[in-house]
Amino acid sequence: MEWISSKLVYFILKNKTIKDDPDHIAFYKYGIEITISSILSCFFVIIIGIITGYFVDSIVFLITLLFVRSYTGGYHASTYARCNISMCLSFISIIFLKTHIANAFSIIGYVLLIPLIVLIVSFFCPVENRFKPISKEKRPKLRIASIVVSSLMCTLSMCLIVFSIKLGETIMFTMVIVSLLVIVGFIKERRNENECNS
């Protein structure tokens, strides 16, 4: 990953598209690495979806996860490999929940999940990443946006579930995964802050 990003940055630098400055080079290198890692994560999830017969669910999972997490933040793995693995494991968890847990859930069970998800989002979000800090001005706006987006996604999933559309379960379980990643991300960032301050 690092080798590919270095080669791409060198190519861009050679064509004089960016400044020959260490900060600019580091910024673009990081951006390319993130982009490649995100594409690979999505690719692996879709492959898992095709193999398991949950291709449409994989697309819905990715759209829901990436859209909601752009507001809420959450757990960020320390390496790109771990990021790819955690994304794949998250989707495998969705498949497991759909095949083994969903049938045991009643409408009331799904309804009870909504306030729990919104409560977690309200309390912890937005989760700041030390590599991508959030300004004090943006924090309240992102918190409101996180609550609104999460509430809308939960409402959409409930509407689909009520009409027996199975993709509603995918959205709801993805929201559960997002909530868990929010908690894990919050704990991880607090731990990092404590280590820096000690």
PyMOL CGO cylinders between C-alpha atoms (Angstrom):
from pymol import cmd
from pymol.cgo import CYLINDER

trace = [
    CYLINDER, 0.00, 0.00, 0.00, 2.76, 2.42, 1.00, 0.3, 1, 1, 1, 1, 1, 1,
    CYLINDER, 2.76, 2.42, 1.00, 4.80, 1.43, -2.08, 0.3, 1, 1, 1, 1, 1, 1,
    CYLINDER, 4.80, 1.43, -2.08, 1.85, 2.10, -4.43, 0.3, 1, 1, 1, 1, 1, 1,
    CYLINDER, 1.85, 2.10, -4.43, 1.03, 5.46, -2.80, 0.3, 1, 1, 1, 1, 1, 1,
    CYLINDER, 1.03, 5.46, -2.80, 4.71, 6.51, -2.94, 0.3, 1, 1, 1, 1, 1, 1,
    CYLINDER, 4.71, 6.51, -2.94, 4.88, 5.67, -6.66, 0.3, 1, 1, 1, 1, 1, 1,
    CYLINDER, 4.88, 5.67, -6.66, 1.66, 7.58, -7.37, 0.3, 1, 1, 1, 1, 1, 1,
    CYLINDER, 1.66, 7.58, -7.37, 2.84, 10.63, -5.42, 0.3, 1, 1, 1, 1, 1, 1,
    CYLINDER, 2.84, 10.63, -5.42, 6.18, 10.50, -7.27, 0.3, 1, 1, 1, 1, 1, 1,
    CYLINDER, 6.18, 10.50, -7.27, 4.30, 10.35, -10.59, 0.3, 1, 1, 1, 1, 1, 1,
    CYLINDER, 4.30, 10.35, -10.59, 2.14, 13.38, -9.62, 0.3, 1, 1, 1, 1, 1, 1,
    CYLINDER, 2.14, 13.38, -9.62, 5.23, 15.21, -8.39, 0.3, 1, 1, 1, 1, 1, 1,
    CYLINDER, 5.23, 15.21, -8.39, 7.06, 14.45, -11.63, 0.3, 1, 1, 1, 1, 1, 1,
    CYLINDER, 7.06, 14.45, -11.63, 4.20, 16.01, -13.62, 0.3, 1, 1, 1, 1, 1, 1,
    CYLINDER, 4.20, 16.01, -13.62, 4.37, 19.09, -11.34, 0.3, 1, 1, 1, 1, 1, 1,
    CYLINDER, 4.37, 19.09, -11.34, 0.72, 18.72, -10.26, 0.3, 1, 1, 1, 1, 1, 1,
    CYLINDER, 0.72, 18.72, -10.26, 1.62, 19.28, -6.59, 0.3, 1, 1, 1, 1, 1, 1,
    CYLINDER, 1.62, 19.28, -6.59, 4.32, 21.32, -4.85, 0.3, 1, 1, 1, 1, 1, 1,
    CYLINDER, 4.32, 21.32, -4.85, 7.63, 19.66, -4.04, 0.3, 1, 1, 1, 1, 1, 1,
    CYLINDER, 7.63, 19.66, -4.04, 7.06, 20.25, -0.34, 0.3, 1, 1, 1, 1, 1, 1,
    CYLINDER, 7.06, 20.25, -0.34, 7.31, 17.56, 2.41, 0.3, 1, 1, 1, 1, 1, 1,
    CYLINDER, 7.31, 17.56, 2.41, 3.93, 18.55, 3.95, 0.3, 1, 1, 1, 1, 1, 1,
    CYLINDER, 3.93, 18.55, 3.95, 2.14, 18.46, 0.57, 0.3, 1, 1, 1, 1, 1, 1,
    CYLINDER, 2.14, 18.46, 0.57, 3.74, 15.13, -0.31, 0.3, 1, 1, 1, 1, 1, 1,
    CYLINDER, 3.74, 15.13, -0.31, 2.78, 13.59, 3.06, 0.3, 1, 1, 1, 1, 1, 1,
    CYLINDER, 2.78, 13.59, 3.06, -0.79, 14.93, 2.72, 0.3, 1, 1, 1, 1, 1, 1,
    CYLINDER, -0.79, 14.93, 2.72, -1.30, 13.47, -0.77, 0.3, 1, 1, 1, 1, 1, 1,
    CYLINDER, -1.30, 13.47, -0.77, 0.40, 10.19, 0.15, 0.3, 1, 1, 1, 1, 1, 1,
    CYLINDER, 0.40, 10.19, 0.15, -1.96, 9.75, 3.12, 0.3, 1, 1, 1, 1, 1, 1,
    CYLINDER, -1.96, 9.75, 3.12, -4.97, 10.63, 0.95, 0.3, 1, 1, 1, 1, 1, 1,
    CYLINDER, -4.97, 10.63, 0.95, -3.98, 8.07, -1.70, 0.3, 1, 1, 1, 1, 1, 1,
    CYLINDER, -3.98, 8.07, -1.70, -3.43, 5.38, 0.95, 0.3, 1, 1, 1, 1, 1, 1,
    CYLINDER, -3.43, 5.38, 0.95, -6.86, 6.05, 2.49, 0.3, 1, 1, 1, 1, 1, 1,
    CYLINDER, -6.86, 6.05, 2.49, -8.53, 5.95, -0.94, 0.3, 1, 1, 1, 1, 1, 1,
    CYLINDER, -8.53, 5.95, -0.94, -6.87, 2.65, -1.93, 0.3, 1, 1, 1, 1, 1, 1,
    CYLINDER, -6.87, 2.65, -1.93, -7.70, 1.10, 1.45, 0.3, 1, 1, 1, 1, 1, 1,
    CYLINDER, -7.70, 1.10, 1.45, -11.37, 2.21, 1.18, 0.3, 1, 1, 1, 1, 1, 1,
    CYLINDER, -11.37, 2.21, 1.18, -11.67, 0.80, -2.35, 0.3, 1, 1, 1, 1, 1, 1,
    CYLINDER, -11.67, 0.80, -2.35, -10.12, -2.51, -1.23, 0.3, 1, 1, 1, 1, 1, 1,
    CYLINDER, -10.12, -2.51, -1.23, -12.47, -2.72, 1.78, 0.3, 1, 1, 1, 1, 1, 1,
    CYLINDER, -12.47, -2.72, 1.78, -15.51, -2.16, -0.43, 0.3, 1, 1, 1, 1, 1, 1,
    CYLINDER, -15.51, -2.16, -0.43, -14.19, -4.67, -2.98, 0.3, 1, 1, 1, 1, 1, 1,
    CYLINDER, -14.19, -4.67, -2.98, -13.69, -7.38, -0.32, 0.3, 1, 1, 1, 1, 1, 1,
    CYLINDER, -13.69, -7.38, -0.32, -17.16, -6.79, 1.17, 0.3, 1, 1, 1, 1, 1, 1,
    CYLINDER, -17.16, -6.79, 1.17, -18.79, -7.04, -2.27, 0.3, 1, 1, 1, 1, 1, 1,
    CYLINDER, -18.79, -7.04, -2.27, -16.84, -10.27, -3.00, 0.3, 1, 1, 1, 1, 1, 1,
    CYLINDER, -16.84, -10.27, -3.00, -18.09, -11.73, 0.30, 0.3, 1, 1, 1, 1, 1, 1,
    CYLINDER, -18.09, -11.73, 0.30, -21.60, -10.62, -0.67, 0.3, 1, 1, 1, 1, 1, 1,
    CYLINDER, -21.60, -10.62, -0.67, -21.36, -12.37, -4.05, 0.3, 1, 1, 1, 1, 1, 1,
    CYLINDER, -21.36, -12.37, -4.05, -19.92, -15.60, -2.55, 0.3, 1, 1, 1, 1, 1, 1,
    CYLINDER, -19.92, -15.60, -2.55, -22.57, -15.77, 0.21, 0.3, 1, 1, 1, 1, 1, 1,
    CYLINDER, -22.57, -15.77, 0.21, -25.50, -14.70, -1.97, 0.3, 1, 1, 1, 1, 1, 1,
    CYLINDER, -25.50, -14.70, -1.97, -25.84, -11.36, -0.18, 0.3, 1, 1, 1, 1, 1, 1,
    CYLINDER, -25.84, -11.36, -0.18, -24.64, -9.07, -2.97, 0.3, 1, 1, 1, 1, 1, 1,
    CYLINDER, -24.64, -9.07, -2.97, -27.46, -6.48, -2.65, 0.3, 1, 1, 1, 1, 1, 1,
    CYLINDER, -27.46, -6.48, -2.65, -27.03, -6.54, 1.13, 0.3, 1, 1, 1, 1, 1, 1,
    CYLINDER, -27.03, -6.54, 1.13, -23.32, -5.80, 0.72, 0.3, 1, 1, 1, 1, 1, 1,
    CYLINDER, -23.32, -5.80, 0.72, -24.14, -2.70, -1.33, 0.3, 1, 1, 1, 1, 1, 1,
    CYLINDER, -24.14, -2.70, -1.33, -26.78, -1.55, 1.20, 0.3, 1, 1, 1, 1, 1, 1,
    CYLINDER, -26.78, -1.55, 1.20, -24.35, -2.24, 4.06, 0.3, 1, 1, 1, 1, 1, 1,
    CYLINDER, -24.35, -2.24, 4.06, -21.58, -0.17, 2.45, 0.3, 1, 1, 1, 1, 1, 1,
    CYLINDER, -21.58, -0.17, 2.45, -23.88, 2.76, 1.58, 0.3, 1, 1, 1, 1, 1, 1,
    CYLINDER, -23.88, 2.76, 1.58, -25.38, 2.83, 5.09, 0.3, 1, 1, 1, 1, 1, 1,
    CYLINDER, -25.38, 2.83, 5.09, -22.06, 2.40, 6.90, 0.3, 1, 1, 1, 1, 1, 1,
    CYLINDER, -22.06, 2.40, 6.90, -20.08, 4.95, 4.89, 0.3, 1, 1, 1, 1, 1, 1,
    CYLINDER, -20.08, 4.95, 4.89, -22.90, 7.50, 4.85, 0.3, 1, 1, 1, 1, 1, 1,
    CYLINDER, -22.90, 7.50, 4.85, -23.67, 7.37, 8.58, 0.3, 1, 1, 1, 1, 1, 1,
    CYLINDER, -23.67, 7.37, 8.58, -20.01, 7.17, 9.67, 0.3, 1, 1, 1, 1, 1, 1,
    CYLINDER, -20.01, 7.17, 9.67, -19.21, 10.33, 7.69, 0.3, 1, 1, 1, 1, 1, 1,
    CYLINDER, -19.21, 10.33, 7.69, -21.23, 12.12, 10.41, 0.3, 1, 1, 1, 1, 1, 1,
    CYLINDER, -21.23, 12.12, 10.41, -20.77, 9.94, 13.51, 0.3, 1, 1, 1, 1, 1, 1,
    CYLINDER, -20.77, 9.94, 13.51, -17.12, 8.93, 13.20, 0.3, 1, 1, 1, 1, 1, 1,
    CYLINDER, -17.12, 8.93, 13.20, -16.12, 5.81, 15.10, 0.3, 1, 1, 1, 1, 1, 1,
    CYLINDER, -16.12, 5.81, 15.10, -13.40, 3.21, 15.42, 0.3, 1, 1, 1, 1, 1, 1,
    CYLINDER, -13.40, 3.21, 15.42, -10.41, 3.61, 13.09, 0.3, 1, 1, 1, 1, 1, 1,
    CYLINDER, -10.41, 3.61, 13.09, -7.99, 0.70, 12.84, 0.3, 1, 1, 1, 1, 1, 1,
    CYLINDER, -7.99, 0.70, 12.84, -4.29, 1.37, 13.35, 0.3, 1, 1, 1, 1, 1, 1,
    CYLINDER, -4.29, 1.37, 13.35, -3.31, -0.28, 10.05, 0.3, 1, 1, 1, 1, 1, 1,
    CYLINDER, -3.31, -0.28, 10.05, -4.95, -0.54, 6.63, 0.3, 1, 1, 1, 1, 1, 1,
    CYLINDER, -4.95, -0.54, 6.63, -4.98, -4.35, 6.85, 0.3, 1, 1, 1, 1, 1, 1,
    CYLINDER, -4.98, -4.35, 6.85, -6.89, -4.19, 10.14, 0.3, 1, 1, 1, 1, 1, 1,
    CYLINDER, -6.89, -4.19, 10.14, -9.28, -1.68, 8.59, 0.3, 1, 1, 1, 1, 1, 1,
    CYLINDER, -9.28, -1.68, 8.59, -10.03, -4.07, 5.72, 0.3, 1, 1, 1, 1, 1, 1,
    CYLINDER, -10.03, -4.07, 5.72, -10.45, -7.00, 8.12, 0.3, 1, 1, 1, 1, 1, 1,
    CYLINDER, -10.45, -7.00, 8.12, -12.77, -5.06, 10.45, 0.3, 1, 1, 1, 1, 1, 1,
    CYLINDER, -12.77, -5.06, 10.45, -14.94, -3.99, 7.50, 0.3, 1, 1, 1, 1, 1, 1,
    CYLINDER, -14.94, -3.99, 7.50, -15.22, -7.58, 6.28, 0.3, 1, 1, 1, 1, 1, 1,
    CYLINDER, -15.22, -7.58, 6.28, -15.93, -8.90, 9.78, 0.3, 1, 1, 1, 1, 1, 1,
    CYLINDER, -15.93, -8.90, 9.78, -18.62, -6.25, 10.22, 0.3, 1, 1, 1, 1, 1, 1,
    CYLINDER, -18.62, -6.25, 10.22, -20.38, -7.43, 7.06, 0.3, 1, 1, 1, 1, 1, 1,
    CYLINDER, -20.38, -7.43, 7.06, -20.00, -11.10, 8.03, 0.3, 1, 1, 1, 1, 1, 1,
    CYLINDER, -20.00, -11.10, 8.03, -21.64, -10.16, 11.35, 0.3, 1, 1, 1, 1, 1, 1,
    CYLINDER, -21.64, -10.16, 11.35, -24.58, -8.68, 9.40, 0.3, 1, 1, 1, 1, 1, 1,
    CYLINDER, -24.58, -8.68, 9.40, -24.97, -11.94, 7.46, 0.3, 1, 1, 1, 1, 1, 1,
    CYLINDER, -24.97, -11.94, 7.46, -24.86, -13.92, 10.72, 0.3, 1, 1, 1, 1, 1, 1,
    CYLINDER, -24.86, -13.92, 10.72, -27.45, -11.67, 12.37, 0.3, 1, 1, 1, 1, 1, 1,
    CYLINDER, -27.45, -11.67, 12.37, -29.74, -11.91, 9.33, 0.3, 1, 1, 1, 1, 1, 1,
    CYLINDER, -29.74, -11.91, 9.33, -29.52, -15.70, 9.09, 0.3, 1, 1, 1, 1, 1, 1,
    CYLINDER, -29.52, -15.70, 9.09, -29.56, -16.62, 12.81, 0.3, 1, 1, 1, 1, 1, 1,
    CYLINDER, -29.56, -16.62, 12.81, -31.04, -13.72, 14.81, 0.3, 1, 1, 1, 1, 1, 1,
    CYLINDER, -31.04, -13.72, 14.81, -33.47, -11.84, 12.55, 0.3, 1, 1, 1, 1, 1, 1,
    CYLINDER, -33.47, -11.84, 12.55, -36.16, -14.55, 12.64, 0.3, 1, 1, 1, 1, 1, 1,
    CYLINDER, -36.16, -14.55, 12.64, -36.23, -14.44, 16.45, 0.3, 1, 1, 1, 1, 1, 1,
    CYLINDER, -36.23, -14.44, 16.45, -36.74, -10.65, 16.39, 0.3, 1, 1, 1, 1, 1, 1,
    CYLINDER, -36.74, -10.65, 16.39, -40.22, -9.20, 16.53, 0.3, 1, 1, 1, 1, 1, 1,
    CYLINDER, -40.22, -9.20, 16.53, -41.25, -5.74, 15.35, 0.3, 1, 1, 1, 1, 1, 1,
    CYLINDER, -41.25, -5.74, 15.35, -41.09, -4.63, 19.00, 0.3, 1, 1, 1, 1, 1, 1,
    CYLINDER, -41.09, -4.63, 19.00, -37.48, -5.86, 19.20, 0.3, 1, 1, 1, 1, 1, 1,
    CYLINDER, -37.48, -5.86, 19.20, -36.49, -3.70, 16.24, 0.3, 1, 1, 1, 1, 1, 1,
    CYLINDER, -36.49, -3.70, 16.24, -38.43, -0.73, 17.64, 0.3, 1, 1, 1, 1, 1, 1,
    CYLINDER, -38.43, -0.73, 17.64, -36.53, -1.04, 20.94, 0.3, 1, 1, 1, 1, 1, 1,
    CYLINDER, -36.53, -1.04, 20.94, -33.20, -0.94, 19.07, 0.3, 1, 1, 1, 1, 1, 1,
    CYLINDER, -33.20, -0.94, 19.07, -33.93, 2.53, 17.67, 0.3, 1, 1, 1, 1, 1, 1,
    CYLINDER, -33.93, 2.53, 17.67, -33.82, 4.56, 20.92, 0.3, 1, 1, 1, 1, 1, 1,
    CYLINDER, -33.82, 4.56, 20.92, -30.72, 2.60, 21.99, 0.3, 1, 1, 1, 1, 1, 1,
    CYLINDER, -30.72, 2.60, 21.99, -28.90, 3.46, 18.73, 0.3, 1, 1, 1, 1, 1, 1,
    CYLINDER, -28.90, 3.46, 18.73, -29.98, 7.11, 18.86, 0.3, 1, 1, 1, 1, 1, 1,
    CYLINDER, -29.98, 7.11, 18.86, -28.99, 7.34, 22.54, 0.3, 1, 1, 1, 1, 1, 1,
    CYLINDER, -28.99, 7.34, 22.54, -25.48, 6.02, 21.81, 0.3, 1, 1, 1, 1, 1, 1,
    CYLINDER, -25.48, 6.02, 21.81, -25.12, 8.45, 18.89, 0.3, 1, 1, 1, 1, 1, 1,
    CYLINDER, -25.12, 8.45, 18.89, -26.41, 11.36, 21.00, 0.3, 1, 1, 1, 1, 1, 1,
    CYLINDER, -26.41, 11.36, 21.00, -24.02, 10.64, 23.85, 0.3, 1, 1, 1, 1, 1, 1,
    CYLINDER, -24.02, 10.64, 23.85, -20.78, 9.75, 22.03, 0.3, 1, 1, 1, 1, 1, 1,
    CYLINDER, -20.78, 9.75, 22.03, -20.90, 11.41, 18.60, 0.3, 1, 1, 1, 1, 1, 1,
    CYLINDER, -20.90, 11.41, 18.60, -19.10, 12.79, 16.79, 0.3, 1, 1, 1, 1, 1, 1,
    CYLINDER, -19.10, 12.79, 16.79, -16.12, 10.58, 17.62, 0.3, 1, 1, 1, 1, 1, 1,
    CYLINDER, -16.12, 10.58, 17.62, -12.96, 12.47, 16.83, 0.3, 1, 1, 1, 1, 1, 1,
    CYLINDER, -12.96, 12.47, 16.83, -10.03, 10.82, 15.11, 0.3, 1, 1, 1, 1, 1, 1,
    CYLINDER, -10.03, 10.82, 15.11, -6.61, 12.17, 16.13, 0.3, 1, 1, 1, 1, 1, 1,
    CYLINDER, -6.61, 12.17, 16.13, -5.64, 12.19, 12.43, 0.3, 1, 1, 1, 1, 1, 1,
    CYLINDER, -5.64, 12.19, 12.43, -8.79, 14.13, 11.57, 0.3, 1, 1, 1, 1, 1, 1,
    CYLINDER, -8.79, 14.13, 11.57, -9.60, 16.56, 14.41, 0.3, 1, 1, 1, 1, 1, 1,
    CYLINDER, -9.60, 16.56, 14.41, -12.98, 18.28, 14.68, 0.3, 1, 1, 1, 1, 1, 1,
    CYLINDER, -12.98, 18.28, 14.68, -13.16, 21.99, 15.49, 0.3, 1, 1, 1, 1, 1, 1,
    CYLINDER, -13.16, 21.99, 15.49, -15.30, 23.24, 18.39, 0.3, 1, 1, 1, 1, 1, 1,
    CYLINDER, -15.30, 23.24, 18.39, -17.55, 25.06, 15.91, 0.3, 1, 1, 1, 1, 1, 1,
    CYLINDER, -17.55, 25.06, 15.91, -18.26, 21.92, 13.88, 0.3, 1, 1, 1, 1, 1, 1,
    CYLINDER, -18.26, 21.92, 13.88, -18.79, 19.55, 16.83, 0.3, 1, 1, 1, 1, 1, 1,
    CYLINDER, -18.79, 19.55, 16.83, -22.37, 20.64, 17.78, 0.3, 1, 1, 1, 1, 1, 1,
    CYLINDER, -22.37, 20.64, 17.78, -23.44, 20.64, 14.12, 0.3, 1, 1, 1, 1, 1, 1,
    CYLINDER, -23.44, 20.64, 14.12, -22.01, 17.17, 13.56, 0.3, 1, 1, 1, 1, 1, 1,
    CYLINDER, -22.01, 17.17, 13.56, -23.72, 15.89, 16.71, 0.3, 1, 1, 1, 1, 1, 1,
    CYLINDER, -23.72, 15.89, 16.71, -27.10, 17.12, 15.49, 0.3, 1, 1, 1, 1, 1, 1,
    CYLINDER, -27.10, 17.12, 15.49, -26.42, 15.75, 12.00, 0.3, 1, 1, 1, 1, 1, 1,
    CYLINDER, -26.42, 15.75, 12.00, -25.41, 12.38, 13.52, 0.3, 1, 1, 1, 1, 1, 1,
    CYLINDER, -25.41, 12.38, 13.52, -28.66, 12.16, 15.48, 0.3, 1, 1, 1, 1, 1, 1,
    CYLINDER, -28.66, 12.16, 15.48, -30.80, 13.21, 12.50, 0.3, 1, 1, 1, 1, 1, 1,
    CYLINDER, -30.80, 13.21, 12.50, -29.09, 10.84, 10.03, 0.3, 1, 1, 1, 1, 1, 1,
    CYLINDER, -29.09, 10.84, 10.03, -29.17, 7.90, 12.47, 0.3, 1, 1, 1, 1, 1, 1,
    CYLINDER, -29.17, 7.90, 12.47, -32.84, 8.52, 13.25, 0.3, 1, 1, 1, 1, 1, 1,
    CYLINDER, -32.84, 8.52, 13.25, -33.72, 8.70, 9.55, 0.3, 1, 1, 1, 1, 1, 1,
    CYLINDER, -33.72, 8.70, 9.55, -31.83, 5.48, 8.73, 0.3, 1, 1, 1, 1, 1, 1,
    CYLINDER, -31.83, 5.48, 8.73, -33.52, 3.65, 11.63, 0.3, 1, 1, 1, 1, 1, 1,
    CYLINDER, -33.52, 3.65, 11.63, -36.92, 4.96, 10.52, 0.3, 1, 1, 1, 1, 1, 1,
    CYLINDER, -36.92, 4.96, 10.52, -36.24, 3.84, 6.93, 0.3, 1, 1, 1, 1, 1, 1,
    CYLINDER, -36.24, 3.84, 6.93, -35.22, 0.38, 8.13, 0.3, 1, 1, 1, 1, 1, 1,
    CYLINDER, -35.22, 0.38, 8.13, -38.37, 0.09, 10.26, 0.3, 1, 1, 1, 1, 1, 1,
    CYLINDER, -38.37, 0.09, 10.26, -40.58, 1.04, 7.31, 0.3, 1, 1, 1, 1, 1, 1,
    CYLINDER, -40.58, 1.04, 7.31, -38.93, -1.67, 5.19, 0.3, 1, 1, 1, 1, 1, 1,
    CYLINDER, -38.93, -1.67, 5.19, -39.19, -4.25, 8.00, 0.3, 1, 1, 1, 1, 1, 1,
    CYLINDER, -39.19, -4.25, 8.00, -42.89, -3.51, 8.51, 0.3, 1, 1, 1, 1, 1, 1,
    CYLINDER, -42.89, -3.51, 8.51, -43.48, -4.22, 4.81, 0.3, 1, 1, 1, 1, 1, 1,
    CYLINDER, -43.48, -4.22, 4.81, -41.39, -7.44, 5.08, 0.3, 1, 1, 1, 1, 1, 1,
    CYLINDER, -41.39, -7.44, 5.08, -38.55, -6.09, 2.92, 0.3, 1, 1, 1, 1, 1, 1,
    CYLINDER, -38.55, -6.09, 2.92, -35.45, -7.91, 4.19, 0.3, 1, 1, 1, 1, 1, 1,
    CYLINDER, -35.45, -7.91, 4.19, -33.07, -5.05, 3.35, 0.3, 1, 1, 1, 1, 1, 1,
    CYLINDER, -33.07, -5.05, 3.35, -34.59, -3.21, 6.31, 0.3, 1, 1, 1, 1, 1, 1,
    CYLINDER, -34.59, -3.21, 6.31, -32.90, -5.77, 8.58, 0.3, 1, 1, 1, 1, 1, 1,
    CYLINDER, -32.90, -5.77, 8.58, -29.58, -5.08, 6.83, 0.3, 1, 1, 1, 1, 1, 1,
    CYLINDER, -29.58, -5.08, 6.83, -29.90, -1.35, 7.51, 0.3, 1, 1, 1, 1, 1, 1,
    CYLINDER, -29.90, -1.35, 7.51, -30.93, -1.87, 11.15, 0.3, 1, 1, 1, 1, 1, 1,
    CYLINDER, -30.93, -1.87, 11.15, -28.13, -4.32, 11.89, 0.3, 1, 1, 1, 1, 1, 1,
    CYLINDER, -28.13, -4.32, 11.89, -25.66, -2.01, 10.14, 0.3, 1, 1, 1, 1, 1, 1,
    CYLINDER, -25.66, -2.01, 10.14, -26.82, 0.77, 12.47, 0.3, 1, 1, 1, 1, 1, 1,
    CYLINDER, -26.82, 0.77, 12.47, -26.13, -1.57, 15.41, 0.3, 1, 1, 1, 1, 1, 1,
    CYLINDER, -26.13, -1.57, 15.41, -22.60, -2.14, 14.05, 0.3, 1, 1, 1, 1, 1, 1,
    CYLINDER, -22.60, -2.14, 14.05, -22.14, 1.64, 13.63, 0.3, 1, 1, 1, 1, 1, 1,
    CYLINDER, -22.14, 1.64, 13.63, -23.20, 2.15, 17.26, 0.3, 1, 1, 1, 1, 1, 1,
    CYLINDER, -23.20, 2.15, 17.26, -20.69, -0.44, 18.48, 0.3, 1, 1, 1, 1, 1, 1,
    CYLINDER, -20.69, -0.44, 18.48, -17.92, 1.13, 16.38, 0.3, 1, 1, 1, 1, 1, 1,
    CYLINDER, -17.92, 1.13, 16.38, -18.82, 4.52, 17.86, 0.3, 1, 1, 1, 1, 1, 1,
    CYLINDER, -18.82, 4.52, 17.86, -18.40, 3.19, 21.41, 0.3, 1, 1, 1, 1, 1, 1,
    CYLINDER, -18.40, 3.19, 21.41, -15.12, 1.38, 20.58, 0.3, 1, 1, 1, 1, 1, 1,
    CYLINDER, -15.12, 1.38, 20.58, -13.81, 4.47, 18.76, 0.3, 1, 1, 1, 1, 1, 1,
    CYLINDER, -13.81, 4.47, 18.76, -14.74, 6.74, 21.68, 0.3, 1, 1, 1, 1, 1, 1,
    CYLINDER, -14.74, 6.74, 21.68, -12.95, 4.47, 24.20, 0.3, 1, 1, 1, 1, 1, 1,
    CYLINDER, -12.95, 4.47, 24.20, -9.88, 4.19, 21.96, 0.3, 1, 1, 1, 1, 1, 1,
    CYLINDER, -9.88, 4.19, 21.96, -9.58, 7.98, 21.48, 0.3, 1, 1, 1, 1, 1, 1,
    CYLINDER, -9.58, 7.98, 21.48, -10.02, 8.62, 25.22, 0.3, 1, 1, 1, 1, 1, 1,
    CYLINDER, -10.02, 8.62, 25.22, -7.29, 6.09, 25.94, 0.3, 1, 1, 1, 1, 1, 1,
    CYLINDER, -7.29, 6.09, 25.94, -4.97, 7.80, 23.42, 0.3, 1, 1, 1, 1, 1, 1,
    CYLINDER, -4.97, 7.80, 23.42, -5.66, 11.18, 25.04, 0.3, 1, 1, 1, 1, 1, 1,
    CYLINDER, -5.66, 11.18, 25.04, -4.85, 9.80, 28.50, 0.3, 1, 1, 1, 1, 1, 1,
    CYLINDER, -4.85, 9.80, 28.50, -1.59, 8.29, 27.22, 0.3, 1, 1, 1, 1, 1, 1,
    CYLINDER, -1.59, 8.29, 27.22, -0.60, 11.61, 25.62, 0.3, 1, 1, 1, 1, 1, 1,
    CYLINDER, -0.60, 11.61, 25.62, -1.41, 13.57, 28.81, 0.3, 1, 1, 1, 1, 1, 1,
    CYLINDER, -1.41, 13.57, 28.81, 0.42, 11.16, 31.15, 0.3, 1, 1, 1, 1, 1, 1,
]
cmd.load_cgo(trace, "trace")
